Amino acid sequence: MLIGYARTSTFDQAAGLDAQVRDLIAVGVEKVFSEQVSSVDRDRRVKLAEALDFIREGDTLIVTKPDRLARSSAHLHELLERITAKGAALRVLSMGLDTGTATGKLLLSVMGAVAEFEREVMLERQREGIARAKAQGKYRGRQPTARAQATAVIDLFRQGVTPTEIAKRLGIGRASAYRIVKDMPNTAG
């Protein structure tokens, strides 16, 4: 059976997720597992865990690109070991690779290492650019979004709205809403 896995890092990338699913179906995938969660959050990648549990001997897990599956070579190898231990294979569409062959396994390892190297170089350049901008006084970082709405959070809380509901209404993180409520001045004298 051909099983697909599609992932984007954020909900803003819905079109990217749709394109991945479309590409997977186009190659004959019979069941697709998809989610919108960062690859860094391995513990929250529920659909990946479901896909890995679902595959059986003779199945092939198909992804559009290796970075949709794993963030690092080590993680890629870990996932590949789990897949091959079940007697299944991994196929990466963008690279034309199929780990059902020895050549595919080798090329996937090499390409995963190159992708990880490229990411590290990009992050290093980004850090250098930020440091340079800070030194020139041009970089202030991301402005905190929740703290900017602290007054609205406190007003809603005083109206009896729960921090979870406040977070939903204002589009901020639940933890941020709780933090603002916890830190709010006690007016009950």
N, C-alpha and C positions, 0 to 999 in steps of 0.2 A: 504494500500500500504506500502511496505517496502522501506524505504529511507535510504541511507547510507551517512555518513559523514566521510571523511578521511582527516588527516592533518599531515604534518611534519613541523618542525620549520624552516628548511633551505632547499635550493635547492640542497644541498649536499646529502640529504636523499631521493633521487628519488626512490631507491630500497625499502625503507620503505613505501613510499606512494603507490608504485605498489603492495606491499604485502598486505597492508590494503584494497585496492580496490579489489584485488583478493579474500580476505577473505569475504568481504562484498557481492560480487557477488555469492560466493559459498553458502551463506545462503539464497539466493533468493532475494537480494535487486534488485529493479527494476530501481531505479534512484540513482546515486551517485554524491554527491557534494564533490569535493576535492580541497585542496589548500595547498600551502607551505608558511606558515607565522607563526611567533611565537604566542603562545597563550597569551602572555603578550600584544600583539598588538590587543586588542579586536576590536578596531575601524576599523582595516584593514582586519578583517576576513569576507570578502565579501561573500564567499561561505557558511559559517555558517549562515549568515543572510538570504541568499537565501533559504537555507534548512529549516530554521525556518519559513520563510514566506510560503514555499511550502507545508508544512505538513498540513493535514486536520484531521478532526475527524475520529478516527479508524485507522489512520496511526501509524507506529512505526518507530522512528528514531533509526538507529543502528550504533554504533561505535565499533571499535575493543577493545579499552581500554579507561578508563575514562579520562586519561590525554590527549587524542587526542581531547577531547571536551572542558574540563575546566582545569584551573590551580589550582583552590582552591575549597574547599567545598562550600564556599559562592557562587562562580560563578556557580558551578554545580547545586546548589539548585535554583539559579536564572533561569538557562536554563531549568531545570526540571519543574519549575512553568510555564514557557512560553509554554512548550510542553504539559503539562497536561491541561493548560487552553484552549488549542485547542482540547482537547479530544483525544490526542495522547499519545503514550507511548515511553519510552526510553529503549533500550536494549543494554547491554554492553557484547560483545562476550567473552572477556577474563575472565570475572567473572561469566558468565552464568546468568546474572541478567536481569530481565524484570520488569520495573516499572508498568506494567499492573497489577501487583499483589502487595498486601500490603507487603508481605515478601520482594519482590524485591525492593520496595521503602526504606524499613528499611535497608536492606543490602547495598544498594547503598550509603545511607547516612553514614553508619559506615565505609565502605571501602573508601569513599571520604575523610573522616576525617583522616583515617590512612595514606592514600597516601599523604595528605597535611603535616601531622606530619613527615613522612619519608623525604619529600623534605626539610622541615625546618631543620631537624637534619643534613641532608647531606650538606646544605648550611652553617650551623654553623660549621661543621667540616672543610669545605672548607675554610671558613674565618679564622679559627684557624690555619690551615696549611699554609695559605698565610702569616699570621702575624708571625708565627714561621720562615718561610723561609726568610721573610724580615729582621727579627732580626738577622738572620745568614748571611745576605748579599747575599742570593742565589736567591732572587726573584726580578725581575725587571719589571714584568708586560708585557703586550702585547706591542710589538713595533708598533708605529704608521705606518700604511702602506701608507696612502696618503701623509704624509709629506715627506716620503722617495722618493716619486716620484714628488716632488714639481718642480724640474727643468723641467721634461717632461711636467707637467701641464702648466707651464709658456711658454715653447717653443710652445706647441700646441695652446695655447691661442693667442700668438703673430702671429701665422700663420692663425688666423681667425676662429679657431675651437671653438664652443660654450662649456661652462663648462659641459653641459649635455652630449654632444658627447664625451668630454674628459673623463668624468667619465666612460662612456661605454667602450671606447677604452682601458683605463688603469685598469679597474676593481676596481674602487674606488667609494666611495659614492659621489653622486651629490653635497651634501652639502659641502663635503670636497673640491671638485674641486672649488666650488664657493668661499669658504673661502680662499683657496690658491691664487686665482685670485684677490680677494679683498685685500689681504695682500701683494701682490707682489709689489716690489719697482717700483715707477713711474720713468721711464727712459726718459720721454718726457720733461725733464728739467726745 
